[in-house]
Amino acid sequence: MSRLLTPPRAAALATAALATILPAVAWMAGATASPAPSAAVAAAEALAPEKKCTLPGGLAELSGLAMSRKHPGVFYAVNDSGNTNQVFAIDCNGATGRLVATFTVSGVGNTDWEGLALGKDASGGPAVLVGDIGDNFSGRAEITVHGFAEPDQLANATVTPVTYRFSYADGRHDAESLLADPVTGRLYVASKLIGAAGQLYQAPLPPVTGQVNTLTAVRPGPVFATDGAFSPSGASYTLRSGGPLGANTASVYDTAGVKLADVALPAQSQGETVTYADCANLLVGSENDTQIWRVPLPPEATPGCGTTPTPPRLLPRHLRRLPRRPRPRLLPRPPLPVA
């Protein structure tokens, strides 16, 4: 016959049992839940900006960046108004950027070089495009873009540009963003407004030398746009803003102008530049700051980027279902010949 427990003894045994079981349950729950925060932290770290390289001397008034298409890890850079008519090639493969070539653009001055892009020349090859498009006081009847073929060799040289003249269909504007569609070659300029959204303007395709080409508004842009660039795939483009009068943000759009993402940029005193390091990463910089940052883009902001398909998982051989062999089809037997 089993012994009945008095209430106090039953309560004591129940307490002891719970004291043994609950820590084990809590440990199991913690072990199960721990991967989620770790995965979230890993995802956040993957998208965190990182220092890419520092600029060499002579680029205190950095105003444009454009990634090379011929020389891996190299970008081109320019200074803005009051500086020389030169484009600098910077090797950013290491933590300290190296000046590897200086290209003097002959026959033109630097009224206000604010944009830089990699576009196409007349033969379809890559071309360095310098946007003399700044106009802080809206006093320029025309702006210009100077282009020269991207060199095969990185060595100091004087280059002779092809110059295109532009004016806006709706009046004069300040601008710091020059973009070139890598697929079509069409040029775009984004106006810069303080406290209000600017506009993205497109150039005729192709622009014509020796006359003024008209820039027409196609869609709004961000407040205080300081630079822009197309992705290497041509399926999206970025317009950035920067301090002190704009947010340190890169807005990514598809080619129809639908915003895909707003990406936070490192806080820099005068964020003026952006280019694509590759399809999934931006490079950004600032005046009076030697640091160039790499900024990863979220997946939704990288349309057109190539992906590697996941190979199908094969089942163990003994679990694979073999295809059923078709049964041979029996043909009707021909009639016997009549004797």
C-alpha positions in Angstrom: 0.0 0.0 0.0 1.4 3.4 -1.0 2.1 5.9 1.7 0.1 9.1 1.5 2.1 12.3 1.7 1.0 15.1 4.0 0.5 18.5 2.3 3.7 20.1 3.7 5.8 17.1 2.5 4.1 17.1 -0.9 4.7 20.8 -1.3 8.4 20.4 -0.4 8.9 17.6 -2.9 7.1 19.6 -5.6 9.3 22.6 -4.9 12.5 20.5 -5.1 11.3 19.0 -8.4 10.7 22.4 -9.9 14.0 23.6 -8.7 15.6 20.8 -10.7 13.5 21.0 -13.8 13.2 24.8 -14.4 16.9 25.6 -14.8 17.2 22.8 -17.4 14.2 24.2 -19.3 15.7 27.7 -19.1 19.0 26.4 -20.4 17.4 24.6 -23.3 15.3 27.7 -24.2 18.4 29.9 -24.0 20.4 27.5 -26.2 17.6 27.5 -28.8 17.1 31.3 -28.8 20.8 32.3 -28.9 21.4 31.9 -32.6 18.7 34.5 -33.5 20.6 37.5 -31.8 23.8 36.2 -33.2 22.4 36.1 -36.7 20.9 39.6 -36.3 24.3 41.0 -35.1 26.1 39.3 -38.0 23.6 40.8 -40.5 24.1 44.2 -39.0 27.8 43.9 -39.1 27.8 42.8 -42.7 26.0 46.1 -43.6 28.1 48.4 -41.4 30.3 50.9 -43.2 34.1 50.3 -43.0 37.1 52.4 -43.7 38.4 51.6 -47.2 41.4 53.9 -47.7 42.7 57.3 -47.0 43.3 59.9 -49.7 46.8 61.2 -50.6 47.5 64.9 -50.2 46.1 67.4 -52.6 42.4 66.5 -52.4 41.2 68.6 -49.5 38.3 69.9 -51.6 37.3 66.6 -53.0 34.1 66.9 -55.0 33.8 63.9 -57.3 34.6 60.2 -57.4 34.3 57.6 -60.2 35.4 54.0 -60.1 37.7 52.8 -62.9 36.4 50.2 -65.3 39.9 49.2 -66.5 42.0 49.2 -63.3 40.7 47.2 -60.3 40.6 49.1 -57.0 41.4 52.5 -58.7 39.0 55.4 -58.7 39.3 58.9 -60.2 38.9 62.1 -58.2 38.6 65.8 -58.7 38.7 69.0 -56.6 36.1 71.7 -57.0 36.3 75.5 -57.9 39.5 77.3 -57.5 41.6 74.2 -58.0 43.5 72.8 -61.0 42.1 71.3 -64.1 43.3 67.9 -63.2 41.8 64.4 -62.6 43.7 62.2 -60.1 43.8 58.3 -60.3 43.9 56.9 -56.8 44.8 53.2 -56.0 42.6 52.3 -53.0 43.5 48.6 -52.8 45.3 49.2 -49.5 44.5 51.2 -46.3 46.5 54.1 -47.6 45.5 55.4 -51.0 48.2 56.0 -53.5 48.2 58.7 -56.3 49.2 56.7 -59.4 48.5 59.2 -62.2 47.5 62.8 -62.8 45.6 63.7 -66.0 45.7 67.4 -66.9 42.6 68.3 -69.0 44.0 70.7 -71.6 42.2 73.8 -72.9 39.6 74.1 -70.1 39.4 75.7 -66.7 37.9 74.5 -63.4 35.0 76.9 -63.0 33.3 74.6 -60.5 34.1 70.9 -61.0 31.5 69.2 -58.9 30.7 65.9 -60.7 32.6 62.9 -62.0 31.4 59.8 -63.8 32.5 56.9 -66.0 30.5 57.0 -69.2 31.0 56.1 -72.8 33.0 57.7 -75.6 31.9 57.9 -79.2 33.3 54.4 -79.9 31.5 52.9 -76.8 34.6 52.6 -74.7 34.8 53.8 -71.1 35.3 57.6 -70.8 36.1 59.8 -67.8 33.5 62.6 -67.6 34.1 65.7 -65.6 31.1 67.8 -64.7 31.8 71.5 -64.5 28.2 72.0 -63.2 28.4 73.8 -59.9 26.5 77.1 -59.7 26.1 78.3 -56.1 24.6 81.6 -57.1 22.6 80.5 -60.2 24.7 82.8 -62.4 25.7 80.4 -65.2 23.8 80.4 -68.5 25.6 77.2 -69.5 27.3 74.3 -67.8 29.8 71.9 -69.3 30.9 68.3 -69.3 34.4 67.4 -70.4 35.1 63.8 -71.5 38.2 61.8 -72.4 38.8 58.1 -73.0 39.8 56.1 -69.9 43.5 55.4 -70.3 44.9 51.9 -70.7 48.0 52.8 -68.7 48.0 54.8 -65.5 50.8 57.4 -66.0 50.8 61.2 -65.8 49.5 62.7 -69.1 47.8 65.7 -70.7 44.5 64.8 -72.3 42.4 66.6 -74.9 38.7 66.4 -74.0 35.5 66.4 -75.9 33.3 69.2 -74.4 29.6 69.2 -74.2 27.6 72.4 -73.3 24.2 72.2 -71.5 21.5 74.4 -70.2 18.3 73.6 -68.2 14.9 73.8 -69.8 13.4 75.4 -66.7 16.1 78.0 -65.7 19.4 77.9 -63.9 20.3 75.5 -61.1 23.1 74.6 -58.8 24.2 71.0 -59.2 26.9 68.6 -57.9 25.8 65.3 -59.2 26.7 63.9 -62.7 25.6 60.4 -63.6 26.1 58.3 -66.7 24.0 55.3 -67.5 26.5 52.4 -68.2 24.0 50.7 -70.6 22.8 53.6 -72.7 25.5 56.2 -72.1 22.9 58.9 -71.3 24.0 61.6 -69.0 22.0 62.9 -66.0 22.5 65.9 -63.7 20.7 66.3 -60.3 20.1 69.8 -59.0 20.9 70.7 -55.4 18.4 72.7 -53.3 18.6 73.6 -49.6 15.6 72.4 -47.7 13.7 71.1 -50.7 13.8 68.2 -53.1 15.9 68.8 -56.3 15.3 67.4 -59.7 17.0 64.8 -61.9 17.6 66.1 -65.4 18.4 64.0 -68.5 20.6 65.0 -71.4 19.7 64.2 -75.0 21.2 61.0 -76.4 23.7 61.5 -77.7 24.6 65.1 -76.8 26.1 67.2 -79.6 29.3 69.2 -79.5 29.4 72.8 -80.8 25.9 73.7 -79.5 23.9 73.9 -76.3 22.1 70.7 -75.3 18.9 71.0 -73.2 18.6 69.2 -69.9 15.0 68.3 -69.1 13.6 67.3 -65.7 12.4 63.7 -65.4 11.7 63.1 -61.7 12.4 64.5 -58.2 15.6 63.8 -56.3 16.6 64.2 -52.6 17.1 67.3 -50.6 20.5 68.8 -51.0 22.0 66.2 -53.4 25.8 66.4 -53.4 26.7 63.5 -55.7 25.3 60.6 -57.6 26.2 57.5 -59.6 24.8 54.6 -61.6 25.3 51.0 -60.4 27.6 48.9 -62.7 24.6 46.9 -63.8 22.7 50.0 -64.9 19.6 48.7 -63.1 19.7 51.4 -60.3 21.3 54.7 -59.3 22.2 56.5 -56.1 21.9 60.1 -55.1 23.5 61.1 -51.8 23.2 64.1 -49.6 25.6 65.3 -46.9 26.3 67.7 -44.1 26.1 70.3 -42.9 22.8 71.1 -44.8 21.7 67.6 -45.8 21.4 64.2 -44.2 24.2 61.8 -44.6 22.1 59.4 -46.6 22.3 57.6 -49.9 19.0 57.2 -51.7 18.9 54.3 -54.1 16.4 54.2 -57.0 15.5 51.9 -59.8 15.6 53.2 -63.3 11.9 54.2 -63.2 12.6 56.4 -60.2 11.1 54.1 -57.5 13.1 54.4 -54.3 14.5 51.1 -53.2 16.3 52.1 -50.0 17.7 55.0 -47.9 21.1 54.0 -46.7 22.8 55.8 -43.8 26.3 57.1 -44.5 29.2 57.8 -42.1 28.9 61.2 -40.5 31.4 63.5 -42.4 31.6 67.2 -42.2 30.9 67.9 -45.9 29.9 64.6 -47.6 30.2 65.4 -51.3 31.1 62.2 -53.2 29.7 58.7 -54.0 30.6 56.0 -56.5 30.0 52.3 -56.8 32.9 50.2 -55.7 30.9 47.3 -57.2 27.3 46.3 -57.6 26.7 45.9 -53.9 28.9 48.5 -52.3 29.3 52.3 -52.4 32.4 54.4 -51.8 31.8 57.8 -50.2 34.0 60.7 -49.1 34.0 64.3 -48.0 35.8 67.6 -48.3 38.3 68.2 -45.6 38.4 64.6 -44.6 40.9 62.1 -46.0 38.9 59.0 -45.2 37.1 57.0 -48.0 34.4 54.6 -46.6 32.9 51.5 -48.1 29.2 51.3 -47.5 27.4 47.9 -48.2 24.0 48.1 -49.7 21.0 46.0 -48.6 19.8 43.3 -51.0 16.8 45.3 -52.0 19.0 48.1 -53.3 21.1 45.9 -55.6 18.9 44.9 -58.6 20.7 43.4 -61.5 23.6 42.1 -59.4 24.7 38.7 -60.5 23.9 35.9 -58.1 25.2 32.3 -57.9 22.2 29.8 -57.8 22.2 27.3 -55.0 22.8 23.8 -56.3 20.0 21.3 -55.6 20.6 19.0 -52.6 20.8 15.4 -53.6 19.2 12.7 -51.5 21.2 9.6 -50.5 21.3 7.0 -53.2 19.1 4.5 -51.4 16.3 7.2 -51.0 16.3 8.4 -54.6 13.3 7.4 -56.6 14.4 5.8 -59.8 12.3 6.7 -62.9 9.9 4.0 -63.9 10.8 2.3 -67.1 8.1 2.4 -69.6 6.6 -0.9 -70.5 7.2 -2.1 -74.1 4.2 -1.5 -76.2 2.8 -4.7 -77.7 1.9 -4.4 -81.4 -1.1 -6.4 -82.7 -0.1 -9.7 -84.2 -0.6 -9.8 -88.0 -3.3 -12.3 -89.2 -2.0 -15.6 -90.4 -2.0 -16.0 -94.1 -5.0 -18.0 -95.5 -3.9 -21.3 -97.2 
